[in-house]
């Protein structure tokens, strides 16, 4: 199954560490996805993957030669904190405490969905990150996307 997720949603995590997934996101998942894997993101945020996307990601990373030290480190970091989470009857997932602490999440979060994955950020950290948007974003976009023949002009 191919997901094409999009959206930015403000949500809250309750005192037990449960996050109610936004209805706008659930609609994009067609109610079919109730099982996810959550783990650390590359920055101080969390990544939430529909289980089929997680299987694809792990297949990619499992191709690395773990006899190479750098690859072993990447594999360990990628899997560190990875946890299976399922939606309950109220469309909530329970985020493990260790992951909440890693991402500095207390209560208010931003759920940012794109392509096949979902980022979960502490609200303040997310908006702080956006404040650091480069002044030369158009130059960055040209550098990153300019030579990509797959994108129509």
N, C-alpha and C positions, 0 to 999 in steps of 0.2 A: 504494500500500500504506500502510495506517495502522498506526503502531506505538504501543503503549501500554506504555512501558517503566517499570520501577520497581525500585528496589533500591540498596543501598549496599554496596560491596564493597572490601575491603582487598586491595591487589595490590602487586607489586613491578615496577620497571623494571630490566632488566638493564644491564650495563655498556655495551652497544651501543645502548641507548635503546629496546629492544623491551619492549612491554607485552603480556603474555598476557591476553587478554580473559577475564573470569570466566565459568565454565560457566553460572552462573545467568543471566547476561545473554545469552549465546549462545542459550540455550534460548528466551528471549523473542523473539529474532530469528529463530527457527525454522530456523537454519542457512542461511537464504536470503541474509542480508546478509553479504557478505564484503568489500565495498568501502565505504570511509568517506571523509569529508573532515574534517580536523582543523584547528582554528584557535584563535586567542586568544579567551578568554572575556571577559566584561565586567569581571570582577575578575581577579586574578592566578591564573587557572586556564585550562585548555584545554577546548574544546568538541569533541566527537566526534559527527558526524552520519552516520547511514546516508546513502548517496549520494542516495536519493530524497528524503529530508528536506532535504538540502543544496540540491537543485534547487528545492524549494519556497521555502526561505529566500532563496536568491539571486533568485528570481523576485520576491519581495516587495521586496527592497532595490533591485533594478534598476528599480523603478517610481519611485524618487526622482528628482526633477529635479536633475541634477548642475550646472545653471547657478546653483544656490543654494550658496554657500560652505559652509554648515553641512551640507548634504546630501553634498557632495563629501567633507568630512572624515569623516562617518559611513560612507560607502561605503569609503573608504580604510582606515579603522580595521577595519571588518568583514572585509574581504578580506585584511588584512595577516597574513602568515604562513600563509594557507590552503594546505593541502597535501593531495593525494590520497594515501590510504594503503590498502593492501590487506592482508587477513589472509594470513599464510603457512600452511603445512601444519600448524603447531603452534598455530594460532589467536592469533598474535602480530601486532601492528602495530608498525611502526618509527616512533617519534615523532622528527621533525626536532630536531636539537640546539638550534636557535634557539628553538623552542617550549618545550623542556625548561627552557632558561635563563630564558625569560620567566616561566614559572610557578614557578620556583624548585624544580623537581622534581629530586631526586637519586636516590632509590631507592624509598622507600615512598610509595604513593599511595592515594587513595580514589577509586574510580570510583562516581559518583553518577548514577543513571539516573532520569529522570522524563519523562513524556509522550513526546516523540519524540526526545529528545536525551540526551546523556551528557556529564557534566562529569568532568574529570580534575583532581584537586587534589593538591598535595603534602600528605601526611598531616598534618603539623604545622599547616600553614596552614588546612586544613579544620577540624580540631578547634578551633583558635583562633577561627575564624569562628563555630563553634557556641557557644563560650563567651560570645560577644557577643550571644547571643539576648536580645531585649528582655524585661524583666520583665513588660511589659504585652502579651505576645504575644496574649492573648485579645482585648485592645482592638484590636490591629493586625488580627487575623483578622476581627473584626467590621467594621472599617472597610473592609477589602479585599473580604471576601466577603459582608458583611451585606446589601448591596443587590442581590446577584446572584440573580435569580429562577431561574437555571438550576440552582442547587444546592439540593437538597432539605434541609429542616431536620430 
